Amino acid sequence: MSLASRGLPKMFRAETDEFAFTRIFTTDRDHVATRLSGTSLRYAAIVALGVRWLPAEQQPPLLGGHSLDDFIALLVKRQAASTNLGDIALIAWAAAEAGHPLLPDAIRRLTEFDRRTAPEYVVECAWVVSALAAARAHLDVEEHLTAARTRLLDSAHPGSPLFPHVTGPGLVKSYRDHVSCFADQVYPIQALARLHRSGDDPQALAAARTTAEQICRLQGPDGQWWWFYDARTGDVVEGYPVYSVHQHAMGPMALNDLTDAGGGDYAEPIRKGLRWLLGPAELGPRRGGDPMLLDEEGLTVRKVYRGDPRKVVRGLHTLTTRARSGLRLPILDSIYRPGDLDQECRPYEFGWLYYAWLAELPAQHSGR
């Protein structure tokens, strides 16, 4: 968190009053050169969700000088023009957790925009559930929450322990509609755990626990949280890239929330995932120190990946597992060994880092 607090202010673009999409860096001996690229409303909302748990006096330096209330007000204003369900849901979630005066506006926008019955990305559907579970202590959102809950739970293939990438056909190519990712698992785990805590929902808790136990069962030998899964069976399709944010924030965030909701103890997988950051086995002895953490610059290295041209390993494993679940081409692992580093860092990584280690689950609400 100290690393995050050094790095996050350097990701804010004062000229546009927005957070950058990413901070790209290069290293040359003891020198690190960085530059910002793009902007992201989604990442700003995640930063607000995380920074909200820090002491009030520590918040403005991380939010471009804004107080948390003013920053969330700025996000709600921009939410009104957004046409992305994920962005809209995250801003509503941030407003709900902060008990912001503009929460009714944020929830109104979410209610108006969420199509509910059309196919959506599972990650964004999970954020809708998290937003509404947080808002139910302040507003009557039960009708929308019931529909969002059903959509998320019903998206999983019957008998599969994992969630898919989308809730229905049409959003992704048919040859890869069986593939889901780590994010498609952790955000539903978190949403369902928080839903249960907000209103006593044993079915939601059980679904979250089933998914958590599967990703922990599949965790790599050195603590890697793998990236692509077969949503039909719960198997790994392709492990790489391995992302730093999964290890230090998103994995712990979902599993800690599940533990706090009464869904089991995941301390050892969390610890194992954190240890990977201190010296990934994929890099071997060629790099010393702490290669994924640049403490003084406030940076994490985004991921370790294969460096294969046009992501050929992912594509071929997607095709082979489409034909038969679990069918892989082992020769690809020896030809394209993981070991390349993606030298960039994004604001949401630090937003979720704060959230993972500081956020508390709310007291149970009597809405259900």
N, C-alpha and C positions, 0 to 999 in steps of 0.2 A: 504493500500500500504506500510505503514511502517512495518507492520507485514510481508508482502511478502519480503521486502528487507532484513529483518533479516533472514528469513528462506531459501530463494533461494540459497545463497552461500553454505549452508550446504547440498544441494542436488546435488552439482557438484562433480563428481568423478575425481579428479586430476590424478589418476593413469592411467586412460584410456581417459582422455580429453572428457568426455561425461557426460550428465545428467543422474542421476538415474531414474529408472522407478517409484520408490516410496520411501518414508521415513516412516518407521513403528515406532511407539512409544508406550511406556507404561508409565503409571503414577502411582506414589506411594507417596501419600501425596504431598509434595512440590517438589518431584524429578521426572524428565522426562528423560527416557532412550530412545535413538533412534538408528536405524540402517538403512542403505540403502540397497535396493534390486534392482537388474537388471539395465538395461540401456534402453533408449528410444530415437530414432532419431526423432520420431514424437513430443515428448514433448519438445525436444530441439528446434525444429522449432517454436513451439508455444511460447516458452520463447523468442526467437528472435523477433517474431512479437510483443510481449508486451513490451519488454525492449527497443525496438527501439524508443518508445515514451518518454522515460526518458531522462534527460539531459545527454550529452555525457560523462561527468565525472563520472556519476553514473553507467554507463553500465559495464565497465570491472569487477568490483567486483562481479557482478551478472552473469558473463559469464566466470568464471574460469580464469579471468585475460585477456581475449581476448577483443580487440576492437570489435564493432558490425560488421564492415566490415570483419575482420579476422574470426569472428565466422561464419558469413554467408558463407564465402568462404569455410570453413571447412565443413559446411552442404552441400553445392553444390557438393563438392568432394565426400561426402558420398552418396549423392543422386544418383550419377551415378551408384552405385552398388545396390541401393534399388529396390525391386520388389513390393513395396506397393504403390498403387495409392494415398492413403491419405498422406503418408510421402512425396512423390514426389511433390504433389500439395502444401502442406504446405511450403515446402522449396522454391518452385517457388514463392509463395505468399510473403514470407518474403523477398526474393531477389527483387521482384517487388516493394514492399512498400519502401524498402531502396534505390531503384534506383541503385542496386549493379552492378558493371561492369560484373559480371558473370551471370546476368539475362538472356542473350541469351542462355547460356548453360543450365540453369535451365528450361527455357521454352521449349527448344529443347527436353530435357529429358521427360518433361511432355507430349509434343505432340507425341513423339514416343511411350510412354508407354500407354497412355489413349486409350482404345479400342473403346470408344465412343458409339458403338452400342450394346455391350454386357451388361448383367445385372451387376450393381455395387451397392455398399452401398450408400445410399442417402447422408449420412454425407460426404463421400469422393467426391461425385459428387458436392456437395455444395462448398467444398474447391476448386475444379477445377474452378468453376465459380468465386469465390472470387479471386483466383490467376490471372485468365485471365482478369478480370475486372480491377485489379490493374496494370497489365502489359500493357494494351492497350494504356496507355499514353506514353509508351516507345517503343513498338514493334507492328507490324501488327499481331494481334492474332484473327482477326475478324471471320475467318472461323471456327476455333476451338471453339471460344466463342459462336458462334451461335449454334453449335451442342451441346455444354455443357448446354447452356440455355434451349434448347428444351428438352433435356434428363431430366433435373431437373423438369421443369414445367409439362412435360407429365407423370412423375412418379406417380402423385397423382391420386387416384381413382376419377372418375367423380362425382362431387357433394360433395366430402369430403373436409372439411376445413383443413385437416392435411395431412402431407406427410407420406409415408410408410417408412419401414426400408430399402428396396431394390427397385431398378428400374425395376426388372423383376424376373421371377421365377428361381429357381435353387440354390440360395445362402443360403436359410434358409429352415427348415422343413415346409412342407405344413400346419401342424396343427397350426403353429404360424406365418404364413406369413401375417396375418392381424394385427399383433402387431408391433407398432413402439414406439419409445421412445422420451424423451424430446430433446435429441441431434438431432434427426431426424427432429425436428421442428425449433430449434433455428439457426442451421447453414444454412438451406435454407432461413429463414427470413433474416439473415444477408447478405447472398450472393445476394439475389434478391434486397435487399435495396441498396447494394453497386453497383450492376449492373445498377439499375435505375439511381443512382447518377452519374455513370461513362458515361452514354450515353442516358439518357431519354428513359426509358422503362416502360410506364404506366402499361402494363400487368404484368410485374415482380413485380412492386410496389403493385399492387392490390392483387396478390397472397400472397405476404409477409404479407400484412395487414390482409387478411382473416385468415391466420394461427395464427398471433399474437393475434388477437381478440379472437380466440377460446381458446388458452392456458391461456389467461388472464381470460376468462369467467369460465374456469375450475379450476383456482387457488384455493388452499385449504383455509379454513377459517382462518388459521394463517399464510398465505402467502406462503404455500408450493407449489413449482413447482413439479407437479406429474411426475412420471417416465414413465409409460407405457400407451399407448393409442390404441384405435381401429382405424386404419387408414382408414377403410371403412366408418365410421360414425362420427368420431371425439370425441367419448366418452372415459372416463378413463377406462382402464382395471385393472390396479393395481397401486396404488399411491406410494408405497414404493419400494425401499429406497428413501429418500429425501436427495439430495447431497448438501453439502455446496457450492461447486463450481457453481451449478446452481443458488443458491440464491445470491451470491456476485459477480458473474462474467458472466456466460454464458447467463442467463436471461437478466440482464441489458445490456450486450454487444449487443445482437441482437435487443432489444427494443430501445436502444439508437441510434443505427445505423438507424433503421427504422424511428424514430422520425426525425433524422437529414436529412433523405432523403425525408421528407414530408409525412410520413405515419401515423401520429397521435401522440397523447400524452399518454405515458404509465408510467408517473411518479409515480402514486399511486400504481400500481402493483409492481413496482420496489421497492418502499419504504417498502411495505408490505412484500416482499420477504426478504429484508435485516433485518427487525425486527425479523424474525424467528431465525436468527443466535444468537440473544442475549438471547434466552431462549426458545428452542423448547417446545411446549406444550406436545409433546410426552414423554418428560422426566419427566414431573410433578415436584413436589417439592423435589424430592430425590437428585437433584444436584443443587448447588448454583453457583453464579458467571456467567461467560460467557462460557458455556460448549463447544461451538463449536469453540472457539477462544483461542489459547494459545499464548498470545501476545509475551512474552519474548522469547519463543522458536521459534517463527516464524512458527507456525503450525496452520492449521485448521483441525478439526475432519472431516474426509471425508464424513460420512453419518450417518443418523439414519435409522435403518432397523428393520425388524421384528424378526430376529434370528430364523426363522422357518427352520427346517432341510430340506436340499436339495431344498430350495426355493419352498416349497410345495404350498404356497398361490399363487405365481406367476404362477406356472404350472397349478393349478386348475382353476384359473381365465382365463388363456389363453384358456383352453379347453372349459369352459362354454361359454365364449364370442365368441368362434369359432362357437359353435352350434347356439347361438342367441346373437346378440349384446346387451350389457347391462345386460346379465344374470350373477349374482354374487351369491356367497354363504356367506351371512352376518355372519354366525357362525365363519368363518375363522378369521374375524376381531376381534372377542372377544377372540378366542383361542390364536391367535398369534398377540398380541398387539405390535406395534412398540415401541422401547425404547432402543434397543441395539445400541452401538456406534462402528463404524469402525475407529480404531485409526491408520490411515495412512494419508499421505498427498503427493500429486504428483506435480511435477514441473509445469505441464501445468495449474494447478489451479491458479498459480500466474502469468503465462504468460497472461492468459485471464483476470485476475483481472486488470493488467495494461492496457490491451487493452480496456476493458470495460469503464474505466474511463478517459483514456487519448487520445485514438485514435480519429482522425478526418477523416471525409469522404473527398475524393479528390474532386477537382473542376470537373465540368462536362466535359467530353471528347466528341469530335465530331465524334466518330467512328461509331455510329449508325445513 
